[in-house]
Amino acid sequence: MAQATKITVEATANAPVAKVWKVWNTPGDIMQWNTPDPSWHTPSSENDLRVGGTFKNRMEAKDGSFGFDFEGIYDKVELHKEITYTLGDGRKATTLFAEQNGKTSIATTFDAETENDPEFQKQGWQAILNNFVAYVESANP
């Protein structure tokens, strides 16, 4: 089997890690920020944040033309530091959190899928991460 291409997206949120962690993992919040652009939304989210626990976020185009479940199983959960999971298709992803001076850096590295150009995938995941940062920095996420 060919080695998967690994892609990393990064951002820094002007918020403490405890808040970042909570907003990253709370289904009601995930439904607010988990979108690559305004034409998409996440109408449902389930999250059982523990090793062996599962998550499922339903992502859909607002016009109803396309949708899919983004889901997987948690492999590692280290409070305020790391979340690693395996997606339904076997790809892996790891998100690292690090707080410094009241700001939190977030870096996600994931195995690229083979259907879409890696640069396109990076742009999509980066757009979602940027939406997350804007949301967590907003007045009342």
N, CA, C and O of each residue as an XYZ file, in Angstrom:
564
protein
N       0.843     -1.181      0.000
C       0.000      0.000      0.000
C       0.889      1.245      0.000
O       1.886      1.306      0.719
N       0.525      2.210     -0.794
C       1.313      3.444     -0.897
C       1.198      4.250      0.386
O       0.167      4.241      1.058
N       2.270      4.941      0.707
C       2.274      5.810      1.886
C       1.353      6.992      1.623
O       1.439      7.626      0.571
N       0.485      7.288      2.561
C      -0.446      8.397      2.393
C       0.303      9.730      2.436
O       1.262      9.897      3.190
N      -0.150     10.660      1.622
C       0.359     12.023      1.674
C      -0.180     12.665      2.946
O      -1.378     12.596      3.221
N       0.702     13.289      3.721
C       0.271     13.959      4.944
C       0.182     15.457      4.686
O       1.070     16.049      4.073
N      -0.891     16.052      5.159
C      -1.137     17.474      4.981
C      -1.315     18.087      6.364
O      -1.971     17.502      7.226
N      -0.729     19.272      6.578
C      -0.873     19.963      7.864
C      -1.480     21.342      7.639
O      -1.073     22.084      6.745
N      -2.464     21.666      8.473
C      -3.041     23.012      8.510
C      -2.835     23.547      9.920
O      -2.889     22.795     10.894
N      -2.595     24.866     10.022
C      -2.283     25.466     11.320
C      -2.944     26.827     11.452
O      -3.185     27.515     10.461
N      -3.230     27.201     12.683
C      -3.745     28.533     12.991
C      -3.515     28.803     14.471
O      -3.253     27.885     15.249
N      -3.615     30.072     14.849
C      -3.515     30.459     16.253
C      -4.765     31.235     16.630
O      -5.158     32.183     15.950
N      -5.379     30.815     17.727
C      -6.578     31.483     18.234
C      -6.201     32.356     19.425
O      -5.426     31.947     20.290
N      -6.751     33.543     19.456
C      -6.534     34.451     20.578
C      -7.511     34.076     21.689
O      -8.441     34.817     22.008
N      -7.265     32.894     22.270
C      -8.130     32.346     23.319
C      -7.327     31.299     24.085
O      -6.450     30.653     23.512
N      -7.618     31.124     25.373
C      -6.912     30.097     26.159
C      -7.292     28.689     25.705
O      -8.369     28.473     25.151
N      -6.399     27.743     25.946
C      -6.590     26.384     25.460
C      -7.855     25.738     26.022
O      -8.490     24.953     25.318
N      -8.240     26.034     27.252
C      -9.450     25.416     27.804
C     -10.683     25.804     26.989
O     -11.547     24.966     26.732
N     -10.765     27.063     26.585
C     -11.892     27.520     25.768
C     -11.814     26.900     24.374
O     -12.819     26.425     23.847
N     -10.623     26.904     23.779
C     -10.428     26.321     22.450
C     -10.859     24.855     22.456
O     -11.582     24.414     21.562
N     -10.422     24.114     23.447
C     -10.749     22.687     23.564
C     -12.258     22.484     23.662
O     -12.817     21.622     22.984
N     -12.911     23.271     24.497
C     -14.357     23.133     24.694
C     -15.106     23.393     23.393
O     -15.985     22.616     23.020
N     -14.769     24.472     22.705
C     -15.468     24.840     21.474
C     -15.164     23.844     20.348
O     -16.026     23.569     19.513
N     -13.953     23.312     20.329
C     -13.550     22.322     19.327
C     -14.368     21.040     19.448
O     -14.633     20.373     18.447
N     -14.773     20.692     20.683
C     -15.357     19.376     20.960
C     -16.825     19.373     21.339
O     -17.376     18.297     21.573
N     -17.487     20.518     21.413
C     -18.894     20.595     21.812
C     -19.781     20.588     20.567
O     -19.665     21.483     19.730
N     -20.675     19.586     20.428
C     -21.482     19.483     19.209
C     -22.220     20.770     18.818
O     -22.256     21.118     17.638
N     -22.801     21.474     19.778
C     -23.502     22.716     19.448
C     -22.582     23.755     18.837
O     -22.991     24.520     17.964
N     -21.338     23.782     19.295
C     -20.353     24.697     18.723
C     -19.856     24.190     17.362
O     -19.722     24.971     16.420
N     -19.588     22.901     17.264
C     -19.108     22.316     16.005
C     -20.076     22.662     14.874
O     -19.644     22.964     13.761
N     -21.364     22.621     15.147
C     -22.367     22.926     14.128
C     -22.265     24.382     13.664
O     -22.726     24.714     12.572
N     -21.668     25.249     14.479
C     -21.528     26.663     14.111
C     -20.293     26.940     13.256
O     -20.340     27.779     12.357
N     -19.197     26.246     13.527
C     -17.936     26.582     12.846
C     -17.472     25.588     11.798
O     -16.606     25.928     10.992
N     -18.006     24.382     11.772
C     -17.475     23.315     10.920
C     -17.977     23.430      9.478
O     -18.840     22.665      9.048
N     -17.425     24.393      8.743
C     -17.784     24.576      7.346
C     -16.620     25.232      6.601
O     -15.957     26.116      7.145
N     -16.366     24.802      5.351
C     -15.280     25.418      4.587
C     -15.676     26.758      3.973
O     -14.813     27.594      3.707
N     -16.980     26.970      3.744
C     -17.438     28.243      3.193
C     -18.929     28.406      3.478
O     -19.591     27.447      3.875
N     -19.462     29.610      3.280
C     -20.857     29.885      3.673
C     -21.912     29.076      2.925
O     -23.066     29.052      3.350
N     -21.558     28.416      1.831
C     -22.551     27.624      1.106
C     -22.747     26.233      1.729
O     -23.595     25.461      1.282
N     -21.957     25.926      2.760
C     -22.056     24.643      3.461
C     -22.495     24.871      4.902
O     -22.408     25.982      5.426
N     -22.970     23.794      5.535
C     -23.276     23.846      6.959
C     -23.176     22.442      7.551
O     -23.084     21.443      6.838
N     -23.197     22.408      8.880
C     -23.158     21.147      9.623
C     -24.453     21.072     10.430
O     -24.520     21.601     11.539
N     -25.499     20.408      9.875
C     -26.789     20.374     10.554
C     -26.855     19.466     11.778
O     -27.774     19.590     12.587
N     -25.881     18.543     11.925
C     -25.877     17.691     13.118
C     -24.456     17.301     13.480
O     -23.583     17.199     12.617
N     -24.237     17.083     14.778
C     -22.920     16.696     15.274
C     -23.100     15.824     16.508
O     -23.891     16.137     17.398
N     -22.356     14.728     16.545
C     -22.311     13.843     17.711
C     -20.843     13.660     18.069
O     -20.000     13.501     17.186
N     -20.536     13.683     19.366
C     -19.134     13.566     19.760
C     -19.013     12.873     21.117
O     -19.532     13.361     22.120
N     -18.325     11.738     21.136
C     -18.029     10.992     22.362
C     -16.506     11.007     22.511
O     -15.813     10.071     22.112
N     -16.004     12.109     23.105
C     -14.566     12.379     23.143
C     -13.861     11.541     24.209
O     -13.704     11.964     25.354
N     -13.440     10.340     23.802
C     -12.663      9.438     24.652
C     -12.045      8.400     23.737
O     -12.546      8.167     22.636
N     -10.965      7.773     24.176
C     -10.350      6.716     23.377
C     -11.396      5.636     23.121
O     -12.022      5.132     24.053
N     -11.579      5.291     21.863
C     -12.599      4.322     21.474
C     -13.948      4.954     21.207
O     -14.840      4.300     20.669
N     -14.114      6.216     21.573
C     -15.359      6.933     21.317
C     -15.434      7.346     19.857
O     -14.429      7.343     19.146
N     -16.632      7.702     19.417
C     -16.831      8.059     18.021
C     -17.331      9.493     17.887
O     -17.835     10.095     18.835
N     -17.172     10.014     16.675
C     -17.756     11.308     16.348
C     -18.389     11.204     14.970
O     -17.981     10.387     14.144
N     -19.393     12.044     14.733
C     -20.028     12.100     13.422
C     -20.582     13.499     13.219
O     -21.451     13.956     13.961
N     -20.063     14.168     12.200
C     -20.546     15.490     11.828
C     -21.141     15.387     10.428
O     -20.460     14.979      9.488
N     -22.399     15.755     10.294
C     -23.062     15.748      8.994
C     -22.767     17.076      8.296
O     -23.139     18.141      8.787
N     -22.099     17.001      7.150
C     -21.774     18.209      6.395
C     -22.580     18.197      5.104
O     -22.604     17.197      4.386
N     -23.244     19.324      4.813
C     -24.094     19.397      3.631
C     -23.979     20.754      2.964
O     -23.758     21.775      3.615
N     -24.136     20.739      1.640
C     -24.309     21.984      0.908
C     -25.682     22.534      1.291
O     -26.652     21.780      1.363
N     -25.770     23.836      1.537
C     -27.046     24.423      1.951
C     -28.137     24.261      0.896
O     -29.323     24.247      1.226
N     -27.741     24.139     -0.376
C     -28.743     23.957     -1.434
C     -29.198     22.504     -1.567
O     -30.011     22.183     -2.433
N     -28.671     21.622     -0.703
C     -29.094     20.226     -0.693
C     -28.480     19.374     -1.796
O     -28.861     18.215     -1.959
N     -27.542     19.923     -2.553
C     -26.983     19.202     -3.698
C     -26.008     18.100     -3.299
O     -25.791     17.166     -4.072
N     -25.419     18.188     -2.115
C     -24.412     17.216     -1.721
C     -24.292     17.213     -0.204
O     -24.509     18.234      0.450
N     -23.943     16.056      0.348
C     -23.710     15.965      1.780
C     -22.984     14.679      2.112
O     -23.006     13.720      1.339
N     -22.340     14.665      3.268
C     -21.638     13.459      3.701
C     -21.456     13.508      5.209
O     -21.534     14.567      5.833
N     -21.210     12.325      5.781
C     -20.897     12.220      7.205
C     -19.385     12.176      7.357
O     -18.714     11.333      6.762
N     -18.854     13.097      8.160
C     -17.432     13.095      8.511
C     -17.368     12.406      9.865
O     -17.768     12.977     10.879
N     -16.859     11.165      9.878
C     -16.934     10.395     11.123
C     -15.694      9.541     11.332
O     -14.956      9.223     10.399
N     -15.494      9.183     12.601
C     -14.347      8.356     12.930
C     -14.361      7.922     14.378
O     -15.334      8.123     15.106
N     -13.245      7.317     14.777
C     -13.063      6.776     16.125
C     -11.804      7.394     16.723
O     -10.770      7.482     16.061
N     -11.900      7.818     17.976
C     -10.756      8.426     18.654
C      -9.742      7.371     19.074
O     -10.087      6.362     19.689
N      -8.468      7.630     18.724
C      -7.362      6.751     19.093
C      -6.609      7.280     20.307
O      -6.104      6.503     21.117
N      -6.534      8.608     20.433
C      -5.814      9.221     21.554
C      -6.499     10.539     21.898
O      -6.803     11.346     21.020
N      -6.733     10.736     23.178
C      -7.298     11.994     23.669
C      -6.495     12.402     24.894
O      -6.559     11.752     25.938
N      -5.743     13.478     24.759
C      -4.951     14.004     25.868
C      -5.434     15.433     26.121
O      -5.179     16.337     25.326
N      -6.133     15.617     27.235
C      -6.817     16.869     27.542
C      -5.953     18.093     27.264
O      -4.826     18.205     27.746
N      -6.513     19.006     26.472
C      -5.893     20.291     26.131
C      -4.592     20.157     25.334
O      -3.885     21.149     25.156
N      -4.259     18.946     24.846
C      -2.999     18.752     24.138
C      -3.147     18.070     22.781
O      -2.634     18.577     21.783
N      -3.832     16.938     22.723
C      -3.848     16.149     21.486
C      -5.124     15.360     21.320
O      -5.676     14.819     22.277
N      -5.587     15.305     20.059
C      -6.685     14.430     19.664
C      -6.237     13.722     18.386
O      -5.905     14.371     17.393
N      -6.229     12.383     18.417
C      -5.909     11.601     17.226
C      -7.088     10.679     16.947
O      -7.653     10.070     17.856
N      -7.444     10.592     15.675
C      -8.570      9.733     15.317
C      -8.326      9.056     13.977
O      -7.474      9.467     13.189
N      -9.112      7.991     13.745
C      -9.114      7.280     12.470
C     -10.466      7.495     11.829
O     -11.506      7.238     12.436
N     -10.441      7.973     10.587
C     -11.673      8.194      9.835
C     -12.247      6.874      9.352
O     -11.569      5.846      9.376
N     -13.489      6.905      8.917
C     -14.174      5.701      8.457
C     -13.460      4.993      7.323
O     -13.591      3.778      7.175
N     -12.690      5.744      6.501
C     -11.974      5.128      5.381
C     -10.555      4.687      5.758
O      -9.784      4.280      4.889
N     -10.201      4.766      7.060
C      -8.904      4.298      7.532
C      -7.828      5.364      7.616
O      -6.749      5.110      8.152
N      -8.105      6.566      7.089
C      -7.110      7.639      7.184
C      -7.038      8.135      8.630
O      -8.008      8.052      9.384
N      -5.868      8.651      8.993
C      -5.650      9.152     10.353
C      -5.487     10.658     10.341
O      -5.084     11.256      9.344
N      -5.815     11.257     11.485
C      -5.619     12.698     11.671
C      -5.257     12.952     13.127
O      -5.756     12.284     14.032
N      -4.379     13.933     13.336
C      -3.975     14.338     14.682
C      -4.054     15.847     14.766
O      -3.561     16.561     13.893
N      -4.687     16.325     15.840
C      -4.712     17.764     16.115
C      -3.986     18.001     17.424
O      -4.271     17.363     18.438
N      -3.035     18.937     17.384
C      -2.258     19.317     18.566
C      -2.643     20.729     18.981
O      -2.829     21.608     18.139
N      -2.760     20.934     20.281
C      -3.101     22.227     20.867
C      -1.964     22.651     21.788
O      -1.455     21.834     22.556
N      -1.558     23.919     21.721
C      -0.499     24.413     22.605
C      -0.794     25.866     22.959
O      -0.933     26.713     22.076
N      -0.889     26.146     24.255
C      -1.171     27.506     24.708
C       0.120     28.218     25.079
O       1.003     27.648     25.720
N       0.210     29.474     24.664
C       1.325     30.323     25.059
C       0.810     31.752     25.145
O       0.238     32.279     24.191
N       1.021     32.374     26.307
C       0.615     33.764     26.534
C      -0.855     34.005     26.207
O      -1.203     35.026     25.613
N      -1.724     33.057     26.599
C      -3.157     33.232     26.418
C      -3.667     32.966     25.017
O      -4.861     33.108     24.757
N      -2.778     32.581     24.104
C      -3.185     32.223     22.745
C      -2.937     30.732     22.564
O      -2.053     30.157     23.199
N      -3.727     30.113     21.689
C      -3.600     28.675     21.477
C      -3.315     28.383     20.011
O      -4.071     28.773     19.122
N      -2.203     27.685     19.781
C      -1.917     27.229     18.421
C      -2.585     25.875     18.225
O      -2.622     25.033     19.122
N      -3.113     25.699     17.013
C      -3.819     24.477     16.649
C      -3.179     23.985     15.353
O      -3.066     24.737     14.385
N      -2.768     22.736     15.339
C      -2.182     22.159     14.119
C      -2.790     20.782     13.893
O      -2.714     19.907     14.756
N      -3.392     20.601     12.727
C      -3.959     19.308     12.363
C      -3.171     18.734     11.199
O      -2.982     19.393     10.177
N      -2.713     17.497     11.363
C      -2.047     16.763     10.286
C      -2.925     15.572      9.946
O      -3.302     14.795     10.822
N      -3.250     15.435      8.656
C      -4.145     14.358      8.245
C      -3.618     13.676      6.996
O      -2.880     14.264      6.206
N      -4.019     12.411      6.835
C      -3.701     11.662      5.627
C      -4.636     12.148      4.526
O      -5.853     12.165      4.707
N      -4.075     12.540      3.389
C      -4.886     12.986      2.261
C      -5.659     11.806      1.690
O      -5.191     10.668      1.720
N      -6.853     12.094      1.169
C      -7.566     11.062      0.426
C      -7.114     11.150     -1.027
O      -6.459     12.117     -1.415
N      -7.454     10.164     -1.820
C      -6.892     10.069     -3.167
C      -7.792     10.640     -4.251
O      -7.371     10.733     -5.404
N      -9.028     11.029     -3.913
C      -9.959     11.508     -4.935
C      -9.718     12.962     -5.331
O      -9.945     13.330     -6.484
N      -9.266     13.787     -4.401
C      -9.095     15.211     -4.665
C      -7.633     15.620     -4.535
O      -6.865     15.004     -3.797
N      -7.267     16.659     -5.258
C      -5.913     17.194     -5.229
C      -5.531     17.564     -3.788
O      -6.325     18.192     -3.089
N      -4.328     17.183     -3.334
C      -3.927     17.506     -1.957
C      -4.016     19.001     -1.631
O      -4.379     19.358     -0.511
N      -3.699     19.868     -2.572
C      -3.784     21.304     -2.315
C      -5.234     21.733     -2.077
O      -5.501     22.590     -1.234
N      -6.157     21.141     -2.815
C      -7.583     21.418     -2.622
C      -8.023     20.967     -1.228
O      -8.764     21.672     -0.543
N      -7.551     19.773     -0.816
C      -7.893     19.270      0.519
C      -7.337     20.203      1.599
O      -8.022     20.523      2.571
N      -6.084     20.635      1.413
C      -5.469     21.537      2.388
C      -6.274     22.828      2.500
O      -6.516     23.316      3.604
N      -6.684     23.373      1.376
C      -7.468     24.616      1.391
C      -8.780     24.421      2.144
O      -9.185     25.291      2.915
N      -9.445     23.291      1.927
C     -10.712     23.018      2.610
C     -10.545     22.900      4.114
O     -11.296     23.510      4.875
N      -9.559     22.115      4.548
C      -9.328     21.934      5.983
C      -8.861     23.246      6.610
O      -9.235     23.556      7.741
N      -8.043     24.022      5.884
C      -7.576     25.306      6.410
C      -8.755     26.273      6.544
O      -8.830     27.016      7.523
N      -9.669     26.273      5.581
C     -10.842     27.150      5.655
C     -11.690     26.818      6.873
O     -12.177     27.721      7.555
N     -11.871     25.534      7.152
C     -12.629     25.126      8.344
C     -11.900     25.580      9.610
O     -12.528     26.092     10.537
N     -10.584     25.396      9.653
C      -9.805     25.828     10.817
C      -9.896     27.345     10.995
O     -10.023     27.829     12.120
N      -9.831     28.091      9.904
C      -9.965     29.547      9.997
C     -11.342     29.940     10.517
O     -11.457     30.878     11.306
N     -12.393     29.235     10.084
C     -13.740     29.488     10.606
C     -13.782     29.218     12.101
O     -14.395     29.971     12.857
N     -13.123     28.131     12.530
C     -13.063     27.808     13.954
C     -12.446     28.956     14.740
O     -12.994     29.383     15.756
N     -11.299     29.459     14.268
C     -10.612     30.552     14.969
C     -11.515     31.779     15.066
O     -11.622     32.388     16.131
N     -12.161     32.143     13.966
C     -13.058     33.307     13.994
C     -14.183     33.091     14.998
O     -14.554     34.011     15.727
N     -14.729     31.873     15.036
C     -15.823     31.564     15.954
C     -15.359     31.578     17.417
O     -16.023     32.177     18.262
N     -14.248     30.937     17.722
C     -13.786     30.861     19.110
C     -13.365     32.238     19.631
O     -13.419     32.492     20.834
N     -12.947     33.128     18.721
C     -12.559     34.469     19.124
C     -13.753     35.428     19.191
O     -13.619     36.549     19.682
N     -14.912     34.995     18.704
C     -16.092     35.856     18.716
C     -16.585     36.038     20.143
O     -16.158     35.321     21.047
N     -17.470     36.980     20.344
C     -17.880     37.382     21.686
C     -18.378     36.219     22.547
O     -17.929     36.057     23.681
N     -19.288     35.418     22.027
C     -19.877     34.349     22.845
C     -20.012     33.034     22.092
O     -21.124     32.632     21.750
N     -18.902     32.359     21.830
C     -19.034     31.071     21.160
C     -19.652     30.038     22.089
O     -19.841     28.888     21.695
